[in-house]
């Protein structure tokens, strides 16, 4: 089976799920990694170290900015010439746009946001969540190449073998850009909730502490500071419910749930989050959910493994202190 | 300017969705306009107000999907078109994109097509890119704001890594994210107009095409693995003791 993996990156920073895709591809046999961009030859080296046998490198100034049209055309031209059976991509917006367009060019289909794969002699069946994670479907693609985007953290990341090399093939970029990128402003720094192994999230409860004698916004700021300290200690990210985002306590990029992001951390700690269905669908694939809430009847306890009925302003600093001591930090 | 907003009808997000006899069931819950598509309608109406435009809501679905189109009309859309054909029951995103592109061509003279960022049901998030590709029009996806001047559309693209300013010349296919602005509520006048509207129904042969072959096929539907979790409420003589116990339990799960 001929398997390709698209190494999605933003300004040279590779998305972790791309390496996870290399790991999946490796279990099927030989792997060719696709690296597109401008001045990105160093990514080819990384692709070899994560397990690629071959890298197809399209390194061209015209590919400096990701634009779905030209990236898709470059992929289409390569796939038309070499006829891969399977093209794996991380499930990022960019990779999905590109797979979507290339699949139109090649009269094939895309299986999106896949959390498990079965390979029966080259016939791939992909499992993916639908209806906001309320159901799962198993799907197949009857045309070739099969495009499959993999959900981040659903598959293990392969071990990087320093110094591993393979065959580097330079390939040409296709033109035909229809859009131009005129500016960019970076988002916040810090761990993104997409990649985080641990997420500590706050909800409406972070603004509820009359004892502090502060107004709503200042109380919420204090609450998210405490949450941030715990997240930082554990090397995790800060999440939030829609209620906290809508109230303006924290930017939208932190929002977990139906209108925010679906996350798959190892540990999800929900503090002051009641647990609406729209929030819960965002954390269905978390391995361990811990809930901290004043209200013992809060629905969040229905999906949690461990619960603490109490005030997050008291409890979170104590939990941070307990972890500090146990982790020897 | 002529704007088409593509919408879909989906089960309400509060619905308890499950597998019943191998099919998706949402019980007694209503079918509604896909919540992300309400933002697309809102974006279309904002442009209509900014520079004058005719906004047409377009939907592929069964006859009952007229209700979703009526919602768009009651918000302020001028026209609605339902594409309904029994040959489309087994469809996938690329097939839907080819049908939408054909409908957009039949509407004719369209400058701007707007989608929501994804649907709540199958949530592939592919249709915007695929419709743009079939039409060979530029795509500006994940727009948080839209400015149109002298035939050029400039959007702020909201991505994981921050915000980009991206532009393209009309005609353009767009998708929008929530920062475009909260969808307006239907007005009283809008609801009256929508209730009287006669929504044309187009079949594939009306658009001079046959059903595009679906290549993505569902082979099985599964209920999610039940998390038989009895939540263990951690108790202790003091909050500090509870914190200590909880930290131990989390560490013992060896997931950290």
Interface residues (C-beta under 8 A of the other chain):
Chain A: X10 X11 X13 X68 X69 X72 X92 X93 X94 X96 X97 X98 X99 X100 X101 X103 X104 X105 X107 X108 X109 X110 X111 X112 X113 X125 X127 X129 X130 X131 X132 X133 X134 X135 X136 X137 X138 X139 X140 X141 X142 X143 X178 X179 X180 X181 X182 X183 X184 X185 X186 X187 X192 X194 X197 X198 X234 X252 X253 X258 X259 X266 X267 X277 X278 X284 X287 X288 X290 X291 X296 X301 X302 X303 X304 X305 X306 X307 X308 X309 X310 X314 X315 X318 X319 X321 X322 X323 X326
Chain B: X11 X13 X14 X16 X17 X18 X19 X24 X35 X36 X92 X93 X94 X97 X120 X121 X122 X123 X124 X125 X126 X127 X128 X129 X130 X132 X133 X134 X137 X138 X139 X140 X141 X142 X154 X159 X160 X161 X162 X163 X164 X165 X166 X167 X168 X178 X179 X214 X215 X216 X217 X218 X219 X220 X221 X222 X223 X224 X227 X229 X231 X232 X233 X234 X239 X240 X242 X243 X244 X246 X247 X248 X249 X250 X251 X253 X255 X256
